Amino acid sequence: MAQHTSINLWFNIFVFLLGCYFAYRLPQRLPRSVAALIMTFSLAIALGLDHTIGVPPIDLYDTNIVPWLTLSEIPTWGMYPIAAYLYIYLFDKLNVKGFFIPFYILCWSLLGTIFEGLAKNFNVFIHKDWELRYSFLVYLFTQLLTFILFRILMNTYRKREAS
């Protein structure tokens, strides 16, 4: 168990720091308020799902070896807001429009599923009655919600800036 804890902690720290590095190195593109709300939303979704379907009575999976929140999970929880920021940042930077919006969302959902599979190999997730294909649907739904929230926030921001 100690070896599993160590490998998953190092994996989480590495991914968290790598994500922070990339997010920090990017030029500021999004309004800080929009970025903060997107990041908070993604964390709330992740925590909400993990603490509803990842705990009894449903209990489909555990995160980070133990099924309760520990300090070692901070890098894990930090990955969600950073991933959401990068998702929205690139969406905005690439100026994704029309037919490419669903394609972009599908690609990021697939990327999230692949990353979860990798994280599972490092014991970040211990699936019980959960399969990666379910995760793809969850990522698809949450990426879509994040996209919708981003559009609403940017429209609101632009209206306020214009007035």
N, CA, C and O of each residue as an XYZ file, in Angstrom:
652
protein
N       0.818     -1.198      0.000
C       0.000      0.000      0.000
C       0.857      1.255      0.000
O       0.511      2.221     -0.681
N       1.964      1.280      0.738
C       2.832      2.458      0.787
C       3.423      2.756     -0.583
O       3.542      3.919     -0.967
N       3.797      1.707     -1.330
C       4.346      1.913     -2.667
C       3.277      2.500     -3.593
O       3.572      3.393     -4.388
N       2.034      2.002     -3.497
C       0.947      2.541     -4.313
C       0.695      4.001     -3.972
O       0.498      4.824     -4.866
N       0.701      4.327     -2.683
C       0.492      5.702     -2.254
C       1.599      6.589     -2.785
O       1.334      7.693     -3.260
N       2.825      6.127     -2.712
C       3.961      6.912     -3.172
C       3.892      7.165     -4.673
O       4.088      8.296     -5.118
N       3.619      6.133     -5.452
C       3.601      6.298     -6.907
C       2.447      7.195     -7.338
O       2.598      7.993     -8.263
N       1.311      7.074     -6.688
C       0.196      7.919     -7.102
C       0.411      9.362     -6.666
O       0.016     10.284     -7.380
N       1.023      9.572     -5.519
C       1.321     10.929     -5.067
C       2.320     11.602     -6.006
O       2.132     12.761     -6.376
N       3.372     10.893     -6.392
C       4.366     11.468     -7.307
C       3.763     11.736     -8.678
O       4.075     12.749     -9.305
N       2.913     10.850     -9.145
C       2.222     11.071    -10.419
C       1.378     12.340    -10.336
O       1.435     13.191    -11.224
N       0.595     12.461     -9.266
C      -0.263     13.633     -9.088
C       0.541     14.922     -8.998
O       0.188     15.923     -9.621
N       1.610     14.899     -8.231
C       2.446     16.094     -8.088
C       3.054     16.478     -9.434
O       3.044     17.649     -9.812
N       3.582     15.489    -10.157
C       4.197     15.758    -11.457
C       3.189     16.378    -12.425
O       3.477     17.396    -13.055
N       2.017     15.772    -12.544
C       1.000     16.268    -13.477
C       0.509     17.648    -13.049
O       0.328     18.531    -13.886
N       0.296     17.833    -11.755
C      -0.155     19.126    -11.241
C       0.867     20.220    -11.552
O       0.503     21.283    -12.054
N       2.135     19.965    -11.259
C       3.175     20.970    -11.512
C       3.360     21.226    -13.006
O       3.581     22.365    -13.417
N       3.272     20.187    -13.808
C       3.374     20.352    -15.259
C       2.220     21.210    -15.779
O       2.424     22.110    -16.594
N       1.022     20.928    -15.307
C      -0.140     21.729    -15.697
C      -0.007     23.174    -15.256
O      -0.321     24.088    -16.018
N       0.459     23.388    -14.021
C       0.686     24.752    -13.523
C       1.703     25.479    -14.387
O       1.528     26.652    -14.716
N       2.758     24.780    -14.748
C       3.804     25.375    -15.577
C       3.227     25.853    -16.910
O       3.455     26.990    -17.322
N       2.478     24.975    -17.579
C       1.904     25.357    -18.871
C       0.897     26.492    -18.721
O       0.911     27.438    -19.509
N       0.030     26.408    -17.724
C      -0.972     27.455    -17.521
C      -0.308     28.791    -17.196
O      -0.755     29.837    -17.667
N       0.744     28.760    -16.403
C       1.443     29.987    -16.017
C       2.187     30.595    -17.203
O       2.254     31.818    -17.332
N       2.737     29.763    -18.054
C       3.538     30.236    -19.195
C       2.681     30.843    -20.306
O       3.181     31.619    -21.121
N       1.416     30.500    -20.341
C       0.550     31.038    -21.389
C       0.286     32.519    -21.146
O       0.110     32.939    -20.003
N       0.258     33.310    -22.212
C      -0.107     34.718    -22.026
C      -1.563     34.809    -21.563
O      -2.397     33.983    -21.933
N      -1.850     35.818    -20.756
C      -3.225     35.953    -20.269
C      -4.137     36.261    -21.448
O      -3.907     37.212    -22.195
N      -5.146     35.466    -21.600
C      -6.073     35.606    -22.719
C      -7.501     35.814    -22.226
O      -8.282     36.557    -22.822
N      -7.814     35.160    -21.156
C      -9.171     35.202    -20.622
C      -9.250     36.212    -19.485
O      -8.272     36.411    -18.763
N     -10.404     36.851    -19.319
C     -10.576     37.690    -18.131
C     -10.377     36.839    -16.870
O     -10.817     35.691    -16.810
N      -9.726     37.403    -15.895
C      -9.438     36.645    -14.664
C     -10.710     36.108    -14.012
O     -10.730     34.986    -13.506
N     -11.764     36.910    -14.027
C     -13.017     36.466    -13.407
C     -13.589     35.249    -14.135
O     -14.095     34.327    -13.497
N     -13.512     35.244    -15.446
C     -14.013     34.111    -16.233
C     -13.155     32.880    -15.968
O     -13.679     31.789    -15.741
N     -11.847     33.054    -15.998
C     -10.940     31.924    -15.735
C     -11.183     31.351    -14.344
O     -11.229     30.133    -14.170
N     -11.337     32.229    -13.353
C     -11.553     31.768    -11.976
C     -12.866     30.996    -11.853
O     -12.922     29.969    -11.177
N     -13.914     31.483    -12.500
C     -15.203     30.792    -12.422
C     -15.173     29.452    -13.152
O     -15.753     28.478    -12.672
N     -14.514     29.388    -14.291
C     -14.382     28.117    -15.019
C     -13.619     27.109    -14.163
O     -14.009     25.945    -14.064
N     -12.539     27.560    -13.553
C     -11.723     26.662    -12.732
C     -12.492     26.196    -11.498
O     -12.418     25.026    -11.124
N     -13.226     27.106    -10.870
C     -14.025     26.746     -9.698
C     -15.139     25.772    -10.079
O     -15.412     24.813     -9.357
N     -15.772     26.025    -11.211
C     -16.826     25.141    -11.702
C     -16.297     23.725    -11.920
O     -16.935     22.751    -11.520
N     -15.137     23.614    -12.550
C     -14.585     22.280    -12.830
C     -14.244     21.541    -11.541
O     -14.446     20.331    -11.439
N     -13.732     22.265    -10.569
C     -13.432     21.641     -9.281
C     -14.719     21.197     -8.585
O     -14.776     20.113     -8.004
N     -15.744     22.037     -8.646
C     -17.025     21.690     -8.017
C     -17.642     20.452     -8.663
O     -18.174     19.587     -7.968
N     -17.572     20.369     -9.986
C     -18.109     19.191    -10.686
C     -17.345     17.936    -10.266
O     -17.949     16.912     -9.946
N     -16.014     18.023    -10.268
C     -15.191     16.857     -9.908
C     -15.457     16.421     -8.473
O     -15.674     15.238     -8.210
N     -15.441     17.367     -7.553
C     -15.697     17.027     -6.149
C     -17.112     16.495     -5.971
O     -17.336     15.530     -5.239
N     -18.059     17.131     -6.644
C     -19.447     16.690     -6.537
C     -19.642     15.261     -7.013
O     -20.308     14.463     -6.353
N     -19.059     14.943     -8.159
C     -19.188     13.577     -8.674
C     -18.451     12.578     -7.797
O     -18.985     11.520     -7.462
N     -17.222     12.919     -7.427
C     -16.439     11.976     -6.623
C     -17.055     11.741     -5.250
O     -16.875     10.675     -4.661
N     -17.780     12.729     -4.739
C     -18.367     12.568     -3.414
C     -19.854     12.214     -3.460
O     -20.551     12.277     -2.447
N     -20.327     11.841     -4.649
C     -21.671     11.262     -4.745
C     -21.577      9.834     -5.267
O     -22.025      8.900     -4.601
N     -20.998      9.656     -6.451
C     -20.922      8.298     -7.008
C     -19.670      7.546     -6.573
O     -19.545      6.349     -6.834
N     -18.744      8.235     -5.913
C     -17.518      7.573     -5.456
C     -17.536      7.202     -3.984
O     -16.529      6.738     -3.448
N     -18.663      7.401     -3.330
C     -18.778      7.061     -1.901
C     -20.043      6.221     -1.694
O     -20.934      6.220     -2.544
N     -20.122      5.507     -0.563
C     -21.330      4.727     -0.285
C     -22.561      5.643     -0.240
O     -22.450      6.783      0.211
N     -23.677      5.196     -0.674
C     -24.033      3.825     -1.010
C     -23.718      3.445     -2.464
O     -23.750      2.261     -2.801
N     -23.418      4.411     -3.323
C     -23.146      4.071     -4.731
C     -21.751      3.477     -4.869
O     -21.604      2.360     -5.365
N     -20.724      4.205     -4.437
C     -19.348      3.705     -4.278
C     -18.789      2.967     -5.498
O     -18.416      1.797     -5.407
N     -18.735      3.662     -6.638
C     -18.260      3.040     -7.875
C     -16.740      3.031     -8.010
O     -16.190      2.227     -8.763
N     -16.065      3.912     -7.292
C     -14.601      3.975     -7.377
C     -14.045      4.750     -6.195
O     -14.775      5.450     -5.494
N     -12.744      4.614     -5.984
C     -12.018      5.412     -4.992
C     -10.974      6.233     -5.729
O     -10.561      5.892     -6.838
N     -10.559      7.307     -5.102
C      -9.449      8.091     -5.636
C      -8.306      8.018     -4.645
O      -8.516      8.046     -3.432
N      -7.098      7.923     -5.167
C      -5.889      8.005     -4.342
C      -5.805      6.988     -3.222
O      -5.494      7.353     -2.089
N      -6.067      5.746     -3.501
C      -5.901      4.626     -2.571
C      -6.957      4.613     -1.476
O      -7.591      3.582     -1.255
N      -7.158      5.707     -0.797
C      -8.113      5.729      0.312
C      -9.379      6.464     -0.128
O      -9.296      7.410     -0.910
N     -10.536      6.051      0.354
C     -11.781      6.649     -0.107
C     -12.159      7.952      0.607
O     -13.285      8.422      0.446
N     -11.263      8.540      1.380
C     -11.580      9.791      2.060
C     -10.575     10.856      1.641
O      -9.501     10.546      1.124
N     -10.939     12.109      1.871
C     -10.112     13.244      1.460
C      -8.886     13.371      2.359
O      -9.001     13.391      3.585
N      -7.709     13.458      1.732
C      -6.459     13.631      2.465
C      -5.667     14.766      1.824
O      -5.969     15.194      0.710
N      -4.657     15.247      2.533
C      -3.809     16.306      1.987
C      -3.112     15.875      0.703
O      -2.842     16.700     -0.169
N      -2.825     14.595      0.589
C      -2.150     14.110     -0.616
C      -3.035     14.229     -1.856
O      -2.550     14.083     -2.978
N      -4.326     14.493     -1.664
C      -5.224     14.637     -2.809
C      -5.238     16.049     -3.372
O      -5.841     16.283     -4.419
N      -4.594     16.984     -2.710
C      -4.580     18.369     -3.200
C      -4.068     18.452     -4.637
O      -4.686     19.135     -5.454
N      -2.955     17.779     -4.980
C      -2.540     17.835     -6.395
C      -3.568     17.221     -7.341
O      -3.716     17.674     -8.477
N      -4.275     16.198     -6.882
C      -5.309     15.592     -7.723
C      -6.415     16.600     -7.997
O      -6.813     16.800     -9.145
N      -6.906     17.232     -6.943
C      -7.984     18.207     -7.116
C      -7.497     19.420     -7.889
O      -8.284     20.070     -8.577
N      -6.222     19.733     -7.788
C      -5.670     20.860     -8.533
C      -5.590     20.615    -10.027
O      -5.541     21.565    -10.809
N      -5.575     19.358    -10.433
C      -5.486     19.043    -11.861
C      -6.769     19.421    -12.609
O      -6.707     19.822    -13.771
N      -7.919     19.298    -11.961
C      -9.185     19.579    -12.640
C      -9.312     21.040    -13.071
O      -9.627     21.299    -14.232
N      -9.079     22.003    -12.179
C      -9.164     23.403    -12.617
C      -8.143     23.757    -13.694
O      -8.444     24.525    -14.607
N      -6.954     23.208    -13.590
C      -5.927     23.503    -14.594
C      -6.330     22.925    -15.945
O      -6.182     23.587    -16.973
N      -6.837     21.698    -15.949
C      -7.293     21.086    -17.205
C      -8.433     21.901    -17.816
O      -8.467     22.107    -19.029
N      -9.355     22.361    -16.988
C     -10.470     23.170    -17.495
C      -9.964     24.489    -18.067
O     -10.443     24.949    -19.104
N      -8.999     25.091    -17.392
C      -8.424     26.341    -17.892
C      -7.768     26.123    -19.257
O      -7.982     26.908    -20.181
N      -6.977     25.067    -19.385
C      -6.308     24.777    -20.656
C      -7.330     24.454    -21.755
O      -7.163     24.860    -22.905
N      -8.372     23.733    -21.394
C      -9.447     23.390    -22.333
C     -10.092     24.655    -22.897
O     -10.249     24.789    -24.111
N     -10.460     25.570    -22.024
C     -11.121     26.803    -22.456
C     -10.130     27.757    -23.120
O     -10.461     28.413    -24.107
N      -8.926     27.832    -22.583
C      -7.903     28.702    -23.166
C      -7.662     28.319    -24.628
O      -7.678     29.178    -25.509
N      -7.440     27.036    -24.880
C      -7.177     26.584    -26.248
C      -8.407     26.733    -27.141
O      -8.290     27.052    -28.324
N      -9.572     26.502    -26.571
C     -10.806     26.707    -27.334
C     -10.872     28.145    -27.830
O     -11.162     28.394    -29.000
N     -10.604     29.076    -26.944
C     -10.644     30.490    -27.290
C      -9.504     30.864    -28.240
O      -9.715     31.574    -29.223
N      -8.322     30.393    -27.947
C      -7.132     30.704    -28.764
C      -7.278     30.171    -30.188
O      -6.935     30.860    -31.149
N      -7.782     28.956    -30.322
C      -7.949     28.344    -31.641
C      -9.186     28.863    -32.378
O      -9.396     28.567    -33.555
N     -10.001     29.647    -31.654
C     -11.215     30.231    -32.235
C     -12.099     29.143    -32.865
O     -12.519     29.248    -34.018
N     -12.362     28.112    -32.081
C     -13.147     26.967    -32.552
C     -14.583     27.420    -32.822
O     -15.214     28.067    -31.987
N     -15.080     27.069    -34.005
C     -16.434     27.485    -34.391
C     -17.153     26.375    -35.139
O     -16.536     25.445    -35.659
N     -18.479     26.498    -35.179
C     -19.316     25.635    -36.002
C     -19.148     24.153    -35.737
O     -19.184     23.699    -34.593
N     -18.965     23.408    -36.817
C     -18.835     21.956    -36.761
C     -17.677     21.524    -35.873
O     -17.705     20.429    -35.311
N     -16.673     22.356    -35.741
C     -15.487     21.977    -34.982
C     -15.706     22.024    -33.465
O     -14.904     21.475    -32.711
N     -16.770     22.666    -33.018
C     -17.049     22.702    -31.572
C     -17.319     21.291    -31.037
O     -16.668     20.880    -30.077
N     -18.263     20.529    -31.627
C     -18.457     19.159    -31.124
C     -17.197     18.303    -31.262
O     -16.901     17.482    -30.393
N     -16.466     18.496    -32.345
C     -15.220     17.756    -32.549
C     -14.214     18.087    -31.445
O     -13.552     17.194    -30.917
N     -14.100     19.366    -31.099
C     -13.194     19.804    -30.035
C     -13.598     19.175    -28.702
O     -12.751     18.668    -27.966
N     -14.887     19.211    -28.399
C     -15.391     18.631    -27.150
C     -15.145     17.121    -27.123
O     -14.734     16.578    -26.097
N     -15.393     16.448    -28.237
C     -15.130     15.005    -28.319
C     -13.651     14.695    -28.101
O     -13.307     13.757    -27.382
N     -12.784     15.482    -28.722
C     -11.338     15.254    -28.571
C     -10.901     15.417    -27.123
O     -10.135     14.600    -26.612
N     -11.378     16.459    -26.461
C     -11.004     16.663    -25.063
C     -11.607     15.591    -24.155
O     -10.996     15.204    -23.159
N     -12.790     15.118    -24.494
C     -13.400     14.033    -23.714
C     -12.587     12.757    -23.861
O     -12.371     12.033    -22.889
N     -12.142     12.488    -25.068
C     -11.284     11.331    -25.311
C      -9.950     11.496    -24.587
O      -9.448     10.550    -23.980
N      -9.381     12.687    -24.651
C      -8.127     12.968    -23.949
C      -8.288     12.761    -22.440
O      -7.417     12.178    -21.795
N      -9.405     13.240    -21.879
C      -9.669     13.043    -20.454
C      -9.782     11.577    -20.086
O      -9.290     11.151    -19.041
N     -10.428     10.809    -20.942
C     -10.584      9.372    -20.704
C      -9.236      8.660    -20.773
O      -8.938      7.798    -19.947
N      -8.430      9.025    -21.758
C      -7.090      8.434    -21.876
C      -6.246      8.797    -20.663
O      -5.533      7.955    -20.118
N      -6.331     10.062    -20.241
C      -5.575     10.481    -19.064
C      -6.040      9.720    -17.826
O      -5.217      9.309    -17.008
N      -7.348      9.530    -17.680
C      -7.849      8.765    -16.536
C      -7.333      7.332    -16.572
O      -7.000      6.765    -15.532
N      -7.266      6.744    -17.763
C      -6.693      5.396    -17.893
C      -5.245      5.366    -17.445
O      -4.819      4.431    -16.767
N      -4.485      6.387    -17.823
C      -3.092      6.496    -17.378
C      -3.029      6.667    -15.862
O      -2.238      6.008    -15.186
N      -3.866      7.554    -15.337
C      -3.895      7.787    -13.891
C      -4.299      6.522    -13.137
O      -3.821      6.275    -12.030
N      -5.167      5.737    -13.730
C      -5.575      4.472    -13.101
C      -4.374      3.540    -12.948
O      -4.262      2.825    -11.953
N      -3.477      3.551    -13.933
C      -2.259      2.733    -13.843
C      -1.348      3.184    -12.708
O      -0.528      2.405    -12.221
N      -1.488      4.437    -12.285
C      -0.707      4.958    -11.167
C      -1.531      4.975     -9.877
O      -1.169      5.644     -8.909
N      -2.631      4.238     -9.877
C      -3.497      4.071     -8.698
C      -4.119      5.365     -8.196
O      -4.420      5.497     -7.009
N      -4.310      6.313     -9.093
C      -5.029      7.525     -8.714
C      -6.516      7.199     -8.592
O      -7.208      7.727     -7.722
N      -6.991      6.332     -9.464
C      -8.374      5.868     -9.420
C      -8.385      4.361     -9.242
O      -7.660      3.638     -9.927
N      -9.208      3.897     -8.323
C      -9.402      2.475     -8.123
C     -10.861      2.201     -8.470
O     -11.760      2.449     -7.666
N     -11.085      1.687     -9.679
C     -12.446      1.438    -10.145
C     -12.997      0.166     -9.515
O     -12.317     -0.858     -9.437
N     -14.231      0.256     -9.072
C     -14.936     -0.899     -8.517
C     -15.947     -1.349     -9.573
O     -15.678     -2.262    -10.353
N     -17.091     -0.710     -9.589
C     -18.106     -1.013    -10.605
C     -18.143      0.097    -11.654
O     -19.214      0.468    -12.132
N     -17.005      0.610    -11.999
C     -16.874      1.717    -12.948
C     -15.960      1.293    -14.084
O     -14.993      0.561    -13.870
N     -16.260      1.745    -15.276
C     -15.420      1.453    -16.436
C     -15.072      2.762    -17.133
O     -15.813      3.740    -17.039
N     -13.952      2.774    -17.825
C     -13.502      3.989    -18.502
C     -14.523      4.505    -19.512
O     -14.609      5.712    -19.734
N     -15.281      3.631    -20.114
C     -16.270      4.097    -21.090
C     -17.321      4.980    -20.422
O     -17.871      5.875    -21.063
N     -17.607      4.738    -19.140
C     -18.516      5.620    -18.415
C     -17.869      6.993    -18.253
O     -18.536      8.024    -18.347
N     -16.577      6.988    -18.010
C     -15.860      8.248    -17.831
C     -15.943      9.104    -19.085
O     -16.073     10.326    -18.999
N     -15.869      8.467    -20.253
C     -15.965      9.226    -21.498
C     -17.275     10.004    -21.542
O     -17.291     11.172    -21.931
N     -18.369      9.365    -21.147
C     -19.667     10.046    -21.148
C     -19.706     11.177    -20.125
O     -20.279     12.236    -20.382
N     -19.100     10.950    -18.978
C     -19.035     12.000    -17.958
C     -18.209     13.172    -18.471
O     -18.606     14.327    -18.319
N     -17.060     12.879    -19.078
C     -16.228     13.956    -19.631
C     -16.963     14.695    -20.746
O     -16.884     15.920    -20.837
N     -17.657     13.974    -21.570
C     -18.419     14.598    -22.648
C     -19.437     15.584    -22.072
O     -19.559     16.714    -22.545
N     -20.154     15.146    -21.061
C     -21.163     15.992    -20.421
C     -20.523     17.195    -19.725
O     -20.993     18.322    -19.877
N     -19.463     16.960    -18.971
C     -18.842     18.066    -18.231
C     -18.122     19.043    -19.162
O     -18.103     20.245    -18.899
N     -17.530     18.537    -20.248
C     -16.889     19.449    -21.212
C     -17.949     20.320    -21.879
O     -17.731     21.509    -22.112
N     -19.089     19.724    -22.180
C     -20.181     20.485    -22.777
C     -20.686     21.553    -21.806
O     -20.895     22.701    -22.197
N     -20.880     21.176    -20.547
C     -21.307     22.155    -19.538
C     -20.285     23.275    -19.373
O     -20.651     24.443    -19.246
N     -19.021     22.919    -19.377
C     -17.958     23.923    -19.239
C     -17.971     24.872    -20.428
O     -17.816     26.082    -20.261
N     -18.154     24.335    -21.617
C     -18.243     25.155    -22.828
C     -19.427     26.117    -22.735
O     -19.285     27.303    -23.032
N     -20.593     25.612    -22.324
C     -21.787     26.456    -22.194
C     -21.553     27.551    -21.159
O     -21.879     28.714    -21.394
N     -20.991     27.177    -20.021
C     -20.696     28.167    -18.988
C     -19.731     29.226    -19.517
O     -19.919     30.416    -19.262
N     -18.715     28.810    -20.240
C     -17.755     29.757    -20.810
C     -18.456     30.745    -21.737
O     -18.203     31.948    -21.668
N     -19.322     30.253    -22.591
C     -20.053     31.143    -23.505
C     -20.915     32.145    -22.730
O     -20.937     33.332    -23.055
N     -21.613     31.668    -21.716
C     -22.456     32.555    -20.904
C     -21.593     33.602    -20.206
O     -21.917     34.790    -20.222
N     -20.503     33.163    -19.598
C     -19.628     34.095    -18.879
C     -19.014     35.134    -19.810
O     -18.952     36.315    -19.467
N     -18.564     34.706    -20.980
C     -17.950     35.658    -21.915
C     -18.986     36.638    -22.461
O     -18.684     37.820    -22.623
N     -20.195     36.171    -22.745
C     -21.248     37.088    -23.199
C     -21.567     38.114    -22.126
O     -21.711     39.301    -22.419
N     -21.676     37.662    -20.891
C     -21.935     38.571    -19.777
C     -20.782     39.548    -19.605
O     -21.004     40.743    -19.409
N     -19.567     39.056    -19.677
C     -18.385     39.909    -19.532
C     -18.352     40.980    -20.626
O     -18.107     42.152    -20.342
N     -18.594     40.579    -21.861
C     -18.558     41.539    -22.979
C     -19.658     42.591    -22.850
O     -19.432     43.763    -23.153
N     -20.843     42.183    -22.404
C     -21.934     43.144    -22.208
C     -21.573     44.165    -21.137
O     -21.841     45.356    -21.290
N     -20.971     43.700    -20.066
C     -20.587     44.620    -18.984
C     -19.464     45.553    -19.411
O     -19.439     46.724    -19.032
N     -18.543     45.029    -20.195
C     -17.440     45.856    -20.694
C     -17.948     46.917    -21.667
O     -17.415     48.026    -21.720
N     -18.980     46.571    -22.436
C     -19.523     47.495    -23.432
C     -20.359     48.604    -22.794
O     -20.521     49.673    -23.381
N     -20.883     48.357    -21.609
C     -21.753     49.375    -20.985
C     -21.012     50.306    -20.064
O     -21.617     51.203    -19.478
